[in-house]
């Protein structure tokens, strides 16, 4: 699930995830809740977010956003 969301780049709906991994929405919603909790507690440079109703995306941790944006501009 994490790999699918990460590789997408765009938000991925729970329906789309369910079609890829052939899991019903009830079980998938529980798994997504567990994953959101896991990533909320992590200390990585990015986090998993529910960006709209049942759509998920990895995004830069807000604690690092300013630094990443500034450094990305200097790489260009």
Buried (B, 14 or more C-beta within 10 A) or exposed (E): BEEEBEEBEEBBEBEBBBEEEEBEEEEBBEBBEEBBEEBEEEEEEBBBBBBEEBBBBBEBBEEBEEEEEEEEEEEE
